[in-house]
Amino acid sequence: MKTGIWKLAFIVIGLNLLFTFIGLEFLPQSESRPPKVIKIEKGISREDLINVGEEIVFGKGQCMVCHPVKPESGMRAPAMSGIGAEIEKEARARAITPEEHVLEALVNPSKYIVKGFEDIMSPVDKPPTSLSEGEVIAVAAYLQSQGGKVTLSFPESLPLLEEQARKAGGK
Amino acid sequence: MAEASISKGIVKGIIKFTFILGTGFLLLALLKKILPAASVDGYRFFPFIGSRDWIWVVAQLHLNFAAFVLGVPIFAVTMEFIGWRRADERLDRIAYDFTKLFTLAYTVTAIMGSIFLISLPTLYPKFIDYMLKILGPTWWLYLIVMYFEVFVCYYYFYSWKKLKEKKGFHIFLGILLNVFGALLLLITSAWVGFMTTPAGLNADGELLSRWGAIHTHMWLPLFLHRFIANIVFGAGIAAAYAAFRFITAGTEEEKAYYDWMGYTSAIISIGVSLLLPGVGYLLGVEIYSFNEQMGIQLMGGFFAWLWVMQAILIGFILFSINYYLWISLHKMPGGERYFPYVKFLFIVLLVSYAVWLTPHDVALSLEEARRTGAYHPALGKLGVMAAKNTAVILSYLATFLSFAIFRMSNKEPSVTWAKAGHLIRAAIIVISSVGVLALGIASYYVSAAVRVKVLSPIQFSLFILGIAAMFILDHVMYKGARVIGEPRWGRMPERSQYALIAITVTFTWLMGMLGYMRAGARQYWHVYGVMMNTSPDAYLPTHGVASIIITIVTLLFFVLISLVFGAIIKLEKIAGGRNG
């Protein structure tokens, strides 16, 4: 009977150790920390602005959760590659500027849904993403850079962003 | 202990709970006075291990025990009812044994709850103040319902023998106990639901509608998921208890009884767990509809590898239960006729397991995301949900077949259409398997929305329909069947009992991990998108660190639950001594 109890204890402890071992050795080890505030200097060059935007898209913005890099079947949201050209095309069709279209897509995403996709995106300037104004412009500039002409800059594009945020009923 | 008078037992129970709860409140007030004020952003720090890890361990331990004491009464009263209607003493005994288990576990649950009650407001005062402001009345309702629950629990337990002649009333008490238990679960699910998918607030986080704050996206699906999972977990612990008693049994009669108890509990656990993917799906749909980003983050973001871990764990559970059922064929006269089929079931399980374990490519760095895109370059097609859903359903189907084979292995149908019945049975298996597989392949060619909203539910429904059809067919076909021989309960090798223990350990670990993922979905928010966590603990640890904490919780739980098992044996000996 005592041997049986020891065997039971061995199984309980052994399995726990096995699962811990898998967790420690077979799963990737990285922490998920709250996003850091990205400081964007006024007058930042377009190139640097695009780089900051890219960092946000692949990092704290968590855009890659839904937007794949390249188009693939069953994707939830438009792919990043070539999105700048798409923005220009859609803006022309809507008779608005590409700047208005891309900023609206970020702070008021329900306003225009690309055909074939659903209304699933939350405004990036609101919690939980809560990007700052500079960060939103940087992301928009990065999106333009994907096959389109980058026309946004910081802080010059701030009034445009504020206008879109106002239309969305925000700040 | 069951010999004590009903009123004495109830009064003792209520005094014990009031003492535990009162001590909690008293210590809370005392700590508030003794400890230095909280930091400006509303935190105190637990020494050495930090506040987050302390709360994590205490909360999960409390949840484990709560799941146990809320889950076991559901099937205890069901067994009692069936035993009463069929005049089956053995079912009444098992129901009483289950009741002994959860009544004793109540005390541990209350102690853990009290430690949680002291810890959370002491370490996170600002967060708790906010929660009380929004959902305060539900906390007082929780306390009232808990007292009703305690009252009925002790009444149900202490009146078992005394109300033997009034079984209907006793069963009514058992049902009432479950109603209060469900109410408690509804209230606590509302708290978690609010933290994860908040509603009823204005843009500044001020309360607009209390009902809105209660009736969040997550509330009811979470309640339903926990309700089902509690039964699975409770039955798993009961199976572990039976295995423990089987191994320590002194007589053949005891061995036979605990073998049967272990089998019954394990089948309840695995049988009810068939519903979990369905209710988990409902929960997922609600999370996605609240915030798509949260849903995807949970399913495919930081936690993606923990779903692989989940596959490892559930696969292990399925292998263990199948192994247990295959060994069980030895105790069934006629069971040997089915040995040749075991290897096919094993192959189905193995292949499904391999597909299920295939990871969806998860980019952990910017560079990796650029290089590989969303899927693994080689195994991508097997790592997506279309393949995984299919693999999971097929392995559950194989498990159901193992169970069906075991159940019928000592019988020969005597109906005239037995041959046709066997053919229909085979047709059901083939149609449901091929259908599940075909829908899985079709899932590759449709959008995610169509896969999630249309094909996956059809796939799951086909599986449920398949097993329901087989169940009904077997029931009709084996009515009045020739029995080759009665099951030789108790004649099981010890290793079969280790499989039962392994299932329970794995399930406890799995519950700890899924609890962590559910809480981690909020990332660095106390209340998602409303109240940010600004403490130094506001991050998700590595999967390795999380595994260590889940293991600590699981081991502590097993130490405490074995004390409960030990206490029952001791009390039985005392009662036996008195009677002797």
Interface residues (C-beta under 8 A of the other chain):
Chain A: M1 G4 I5 K7 L8 I11 V12 I13 L15 N16 L17 F19 T20 I22 G23 L24 E25 L27 P28 Q29 S30 E31 S32 R33 P34 E54 E55 F58 G59 Q62 M64 V65 C66 P68 V69 K70 E72 S73 G74 M75 R76 G116 E118 I120 M121 S122 K126 P127 P128 T129
Chain B: A243 F244 I247 T248 G250 Y288 N291 E292 Q293 M294 I296 Q297 G300 G301 F302 W305 L306 V308 M309 I312 L313 V362 A363 L364 L366 A369 R370 G373 A374 Y375 V384 Y444 Y445 V446 S447 A448 A449 R451 E494 Y498 I501 A502 V505 T506 W509 Q523 Y524 W525 Y528 G529 V530 M532 N533 A538 Y539 L540 P541 T542 H543 G544 A546 S547 I548 I550 T551 T554 L555 F558
